[in-house]
Amino acid sequence: MSPVPGYAAWCLTGLLLCAALFLLRDLAARLLRLALRSSVGLAALALFSQVGHLFGISLGVNLVNALILGLLGVPGFGLLLMVQWVLR
């Protein structure tokens, strides 16, 4: 038995993986951008939690709030503040 079919299967698998990455590159770029923006939002929430008590405002430092900041940016911060104010 020749090892060629094994090599052919690995080559076909590699080509399918490359094709899938090529087709999903836009989605992967968007997810990476969301992850980076959410990590910046998490850092902003952590900084705000340190000085928020001076203004009498507190926001939770969690993944949901970080994702809201990652998706919406500064308007998301205002939204979180308004939701926190309404729920009090």
C-alpha positions as CSV (number, residue, x, y, z in Angstrom):
1,M,0.0,0.0,0.0
2,S,1.3,3.4,-1.0
3,P,1.4,6.4,1.5
4,V,0.1,8.7,-1.3
5,P,-3.6,8.6,-0.1
6,G,-2.5,9.7,3.4
7,Y,-0.6,12.6,1.9
8,A,-3.5,13.5,-0.3
9,A,-5.9,13.5,2.7
10,W,-3.6,15.9,4.6
11,C,-3.2,18.1,1.5
12,L,-7.0,18.2,1.1
13,T,-7.5,19.0,4.8
14,G,-4.9,21.8,4.5
15,L,-6.6,23.3,1.5
16,L,-10.0,23.1,3.1
17,L,-8.6,24.8,6.2
18,C,-7.1,27.6,4.1
19,A,-10.4,28.0,2.2
20,A,-12.3,28.3,5.5
21,L,-9.9,30.9,6.9
22,F,-10.1,32.8,3.6
23,L,-13.9,32.8,3.7
24,L,-14.1,33.7,7.4
25,R,-11.3,36.3,7.5
26,D,-13.8,39.2,7.7
27,L,-15.7,37.6,10.6
28,A,-12.4,36.8,12.4
29,A,-11.2,40.4,12.0
30,R,-14.5,41.7,13.4
31,L,-14.3,39.3,16.4
32,L,-10.7,40.4,17.1
33,R,-11.6,44.0,16.9
34,L,-14.5,43.4,19.3
35,A,-12.2,41.6,21.7
36,L,-9.7,44.4,21.6
37,R,-12.4,47.1,22.1
38,S,-13.9,45.1,25.0
39,S,-10.6,44.8,26.7
40,V,-10.2,48.6,26.5
41,G,-13.7,48.9,27.8
42,L,-12.8,46.6,30.7
43,A,-9.8,48.7,31.5
44,A,-11.9,51.9,31.4
45,L,-14.4,50.3,33.8
46,A,-11.6,49.3,36.2
47,L,-10.3,52.9,36.1
48,F,-13.8,54.3,36.6
49,S,-14.4,52.0,39.5
50,Q,-11.4,53.6,41.2
51,V,-12.6,57.2,40.9
52,G,-16.4,56.7,40.5
53,H,-16.9,56.8,44.3
54,L,-15.8,60.4,44.2
55,F,-18.9,61.2,42.1
56,G,-21.2,58.8,43.9
57,I,-21.4,56.5,40.8
58,S,-20.5,52.9,40.6
59,L,-20.5,50.5,37.7
60,G,-19.7,46.8,37.8
61,V,-16.5,45.6,36.2
62,N,-17.7,42.6,34.3
63,L,-17.8,41.1,30.9
64,V,-21.3,42.3,30.0
65,N,-20.5,45.9,30.7
66,A,-17.2,45.5,28.8
67,L,-18.9,44.1,25.8
68,I,-21.4,47.0,25.8
69,L,-18.5,49.4,25.9
70,G,-16.8,47.4,23.2
71,L,-19.8,47.5,20.9
72,L,-21.1,51.1,21.6
73,G,-18.0,52.9,22.9
74,V,-18.6,56.2,24.7
75,P,-22.4,56.2,24.1
76,G,-22.4,52.7,25.7
77,F,-20.8,54.2,28.8
78,G,-23.6,56.8,29.0
79,L,-26.2,54.0,28.5
80,L,-24.7,52.0,31.4
81,L,-24.8,55.1,33.6
82,M,-28.5,55.8,32.6
83,V,-29.5,52.2,33.2
84,Q,-27.8,52.2,36.6
85,W,-29.5,55.5,37.4
86,V,-33.0,54.2,36.4
87,L,-32.6,50.9,38.3
88,R,-31.7,52.7,41.6
